[in-house]
Amino acid sequence: MGCLKGHIMDKRLAQWVETIKGAFRDGPPNGWILGWPEKRHAEALARLTAPGEFFNKTSFDYWFCNTYEVYYPNSSVSNVKLTIQISFIVDAFEVYWDTYIKGAAVKPHGQVSIDDLKIDITQNVCSYLESQGFVQVPDEWDGLKIPDVKLELSEPEDVTLNKCLFRDFDG
């Protein structure tokens, strides 16, 4: 997370909530209709996440962001995946790592020492996005309920900041 503290964080959160309510006033925004760029920052992020295999997973079907996934071989049976999401609703992003069992869909090239890469890559990605004016969403804000916003898949009581900034899903 960046250098935001105390009242600055409270003010930013209040601004984001108001922006979200405005963006969703007439229902969830549709990135296809609004012409949101599908490859926003993809080239720079692909360079910053090397030697991983970079994939643009951006879709605006229930999504309100660019989504990039980067795969790193971790062992003969598992991979590590970095996910980068950049919201179109406010100037915000999130970055997170997952480990999963290898499947047929992704064929990584060679094995890398992921522990050595994770910290550097995360710092490089966050620094780059912050230099472009984006703010990393604090973990404690993810589950914040957003009243008076209607999503397509989520019940009204399940609408959260994270779902409004990045991806709507049932539950």
N, C-alpha and C positions, 0 to 999 in steps of 0.2 A: 504494500500500500504506500501511497505517496506521503507527503509531509503535512497532510491536513490534520488539524487538531481542534478539539472543543467546539466553540461556537461557529467556527468556519465549517465544520462538518455538519452541524445542525442546520446552518443556513443552506448549505449545498443540498442536503437531503430534502429540505422544504421546497427548494427550487425544482429539484428533480420530480418530486411528487406532483407539483403543479404542472410541470411540463408533460408528465405522463398523462394526467387527467385531460389536458388539452389535446394531446395526440390521439387519445382513445375516445374523445367526446362523441364521435359519430361511429364508433366501433373500432375494431383493431385496424391499424393502418396496413395497407397492402403494398409491400415493397416493389412488386412487379408493376403495379399501376403507377406508383410514385416515382419509378425510375431510379431506385436506389442502386448504386454501383456494386455489382457482384464481386468485383476484384479489388475493392478498396484496400490499399496497403499490402496486397498479396505479395508483390515482388520483393518489397523490403523485408517482410516477415519471413519469406522463404529463405532469403540470404541469412537472416539472423538465426534461423533455426537449423541451419546445416550442422551436421551431416544427415539430419532426419529426412524422411520422405514426406514432402509437403503436399497436402490435398486441400483444395478449396471445396468445402462442404456447404457453402452458402445456399440457402433456399429461403424463400419468403413465405412458404406454406407454414403458417403458425410461428414463424421466426421473425424477429425484428432486429437482426444483426447480421454482420458477416461472421461466418464460422470457418475456421481453419483448423485442420487436424494434422499433427506431425507425428510420425511413427518412428520409434527407435527400437531396434532389436535389443532385447535384454538377456535372453537366454534361448536355448533351443525350443522352449515351450511357451515363452511369454514375450510380449512386447510392452513397451511403455508408450503411452500416447499423450501428447501435449495438445490441449484444446485452447484456442484463442478465439474469443468472441468480442466483437466491437459493435456496440449498440448504434442504431440509427435514431433512437428516441432521445437520448441525451449523449453527451460526449463522455461515454464510459466504456470500460472493457473489463473482462475477466480472463484469467489464465489459470488453468488447472491441469494436473497430471493424473493419469489413470494407468494401472497395470492390468493387462488382460491376456487371456490365452490366445495364442496365435490362431488365426483362421485362414481360410483360403483367399479371402478378399484382398489382403495386403501381403505382399512379398518383399520384406525388408532385405536390404543388401548389407551383409556383414554384421558384425556385432560391435557395439560401442559400450564404453564404460559410462552407463547412464548417470551414476552418482556424480561423476566428474562434470557432466554436462548440464544437469538440471539447474543448478544454482546460476551458472553463467548464462544459460539460455533464458531463464526466467528474468534475470536482471536486464539482459539485453532487450528482450521483448518489451518489458515494462518501461524501461528508459526510453525506447523508441516511441512507444505509444504516448507516453507522457509528454515527450518533446513535440508531438503532433497535437497536443491540447486535450488528450483524453485522460480520464481519472479512473484508477482501478477501484471497482466497487468493493468496499470493505465487506469482509465475510459476514459480519454481524448485521448487515443490511439485507442480505439475500432473502431471508424469510419474512421481511417486513410486509405486513398486510397493507394493500392499497384499496381503500373503500371507493365505491362509486365508479369503478372501472369494470367494463364488461369485456371478457375474453371469449373466444369461441369454444375452447376445450375445458377451461377451468370453471368450477362453480364459483359464485361470487365470494364465498368465504375462503376460497383457495387462491385468490388473486394476490400475488406478491410482487415486490419490486423486481426480483430476478425474472419472473415470468413476463413482466411488462417490458423489460429492457432487452431480453434475449430470446426466450422461447416459451410459448404457451404449451402446456401439456396437462392432461387429465390427472387430477390428484393434488 
